[in-house]
Amino acid sequence: HLGTGNYNEETARQYTDLGLLTKDQVLGEECRMYFRMLTHADQPFDFKEMMVAPDNLKKRILGLIQGEINVQKHGGRGHVIAKMNALGDSEIIDALYNASREGVKVDLIVRGTCCLRPGIQGVSENITVRSIVDRYLEHSRIYYFRAGGEGKLFLSSADWRSRNFHRRFETAFPVKDPSIKKYIHDVILKCSLSDNVKASILQSDGSYVRAQRRTGEKAVR
């Protein structure tokens, strides 16, 4: 069982998280090796499927963002969607700014602190940031990279903050099943990006403005 939160009876009553139950042998072996690294102080393992902190999580995310830039440069359509509690790592923010400058579309759903400024001409005009606070605390972290149409999707325990990359033990794991991947992308992410009831949109000056419904537009919450 791989999840975006922890096992806590109290927070489970008010937090929403995502968990994956799988018999995937590669993921199972990588989980085993990760626990062995923690308990036996073994040398780092060459993770192929999972991204783990403090080993390779940040490096792999930077590589995935660069992959979207490469697609865009070769005439494709780069797109990053990321949902998390907070965004604060300067290297990741610089990579997202670079992606925006190259024309990659970046849609961020950041409930709490966000140190990135969207909508700045020549820097971040292709980036949107929205925060959603509703009845339940949205706690899942979801990373989506269009990857030339392949659609790489990861669930994770980690926000994009320096403490998560360097000072905590975190995991991010791929979702491979097409039906589950489609549900997460089409229902959870698209619904969050369409929310016009509880969403607040981050402006380039650092302020937030509540999303507005156009006349006759259906409410999406």
N, C-alpha and C positions, 0 to 999 in steps of 0.2 A: 504494500500500500504506500503510494507516494502522494503527498498532499501539499497544499499551499499554506496550511496553518498547523497548529499543534493540537495535541490531545488535551483539551481543557473543558471540563464539564460546564463551567460558568460562561466562558466566552462563547462556547458553542451555541448558547441560547440567543446571542445577539450578533454574532459574526457570521458572514457567509464565506465559505471556502470551497475549493474544488479538490477532489481526491480521485486518484486513478488506482483501480484494482487491476492487476495485470499478471499474467503468467509468462510474459515475454522473458526469455532466458537471458538475453543480453543485458536488459535492464536489471534483472535479478542478480546477475553476476556483478554488475557494476555497483549495485547497492551493497552487496556483500563486501566488495573491495573497499568501498568508502567507509563502511563501519570498521573494517580491519585497519584502515589508515588511522581512524580516530582512536581505536582501542590499543593498537600495537605500535603506533608511531612509525608505520611502515613508510617506505619511499613512495612518492606520488605515483599513482596508477595512470596509465594512458586511457583516459575515458573517451569513448567514441560517441556514446549516445547522450549521457548526462553531462551537464555543466555543473561544476561544484566549486564552492568557495571554501577556503581561500586559494584554491589551486588554479582553475582555468576559467571561472565564470565570466569575469570581466573581459578577458582576452577574447573569448568566444563571442560574446555579445558585440564587441567592437568589430570582430570579423564578419558577423552577420549584417551589421549596419553597412560595412564596407561592401559587402556583397550586393546590397540594394543599390549602392552608388554605382557599382560596376555595371549592373543591369541597366540603370538609367543612362549611363554613358554610351552604352551600345544600342541605344534606341528602344529599350524596353521600358517597362513601367515599374519603378521601384516604389514599395509601400511598406511602411512600418506602422504597426498598431501595438501599443503597449499599455497595459493597465497595471497600476501599482498604487501603493500608499504614498510614496514620496520619491522625488527625483532630485538628487543633489550632487552626484559625482561629476566633477568638472570635465574629465576626459570623455565621458559618455555624452555630456551636453555639447562639447565641441564637435564630437562625431555626428550628432544629430543636426547641429548647425551646418556642418559641411554637407550632410546629406540634403538638407533643404536647399542649399546654394546650388547643388547639382540637379535639383528638380524632383528629388524623392519626396513623396507625400508622407508626412509623419503625423499620425493621430495619437495623442496621448490622453489617457484617462488617469489622472493623478488626484486622488482624493484629498491628500494633505499638502505638505510643503512641496513646492516646485520652484527650483532655482533657474529654470529655463524661461526665457521671454519669447513668446511666439509673435508672429506678425511683424517683425522688424524687417524693413525693406533691405534686400541684399544679404540678409542673415538668416531669417527664420520665417519668411512669408509663406512657406509651404508647411508650417507646423501649426497644429491646433492643440490646445490643452483645455480639458474640461474636468471639473470636480463634481462628483455626485455624492451627496449626503442624504440618506433617506432613513427609513425605519430600521433597517439592518446595516451594520457596518460592513461595507464591501472590503473583504480582506484578501481575496485571491489576486495573485499576480499572473498575468497572461502576456506572453510575448509572441507576436505574429510578424513574420517576414514573408513577403509575397514570393520571393525566390524564383522569379521568372515564371510564375504560375504554379509552381510546386506547392507553395503554401507551407512553410515551416512554422509549427506552432508548439510553444513550450508553456508548461505550467511551472510555477516556482514559488518558493518561500521568500525570495529576495526582492527587496526594493532596489532601485538603481542609486544606491548611496555608497559612499566609500566604506562605511562601517560594515555593510553587507558584503562587499567584495573582499575586504581585507581583514576584518576583525571578527567575523562570525562564520560558523559552519552553516552553509546554505546549499540547496540543490535547485537545479532547474532540469526538467525532464521532458522529452518529446512526447507529443500525442500523435500516435501513428494511425489509429483506427479512423478510416475516412468519415464514418457517420458521427463519431464523437467530435472529431476535428471540425466538421461542418456545423455541428450544434454550437460549439464554443464560438466559432467565428460568426455564424449567421444569426444566432440568437443572443448570446451574451454580449459580444463585442459590438455588433451592429445596433443592438438595442441601446447599449450605453452611449454610443455615438449619436443616436437619434433622440435621446432623452430631451424633452422640451418642457418638463415639469419640475424636476429637481436639479437639473444640471446648471452649473455656473461656468461661464466661459472666461478663461484667463485672457486679459488684454495685454498689449505690448508694454503698457506702463506699469504692469504688475497688479492692477485692480481686476476684480471679478465682476461680471455682469450676468445676471440670471438669464438663461436661455428664453427666448421669446417665441411664442407660437404665432404663425401668420394666420390671418383671418381664414377660417374654415379648415385649418390644419388639424389633423387628429392628434390628440394628446398621447404622448409616449412616455411612460414612466417605468 
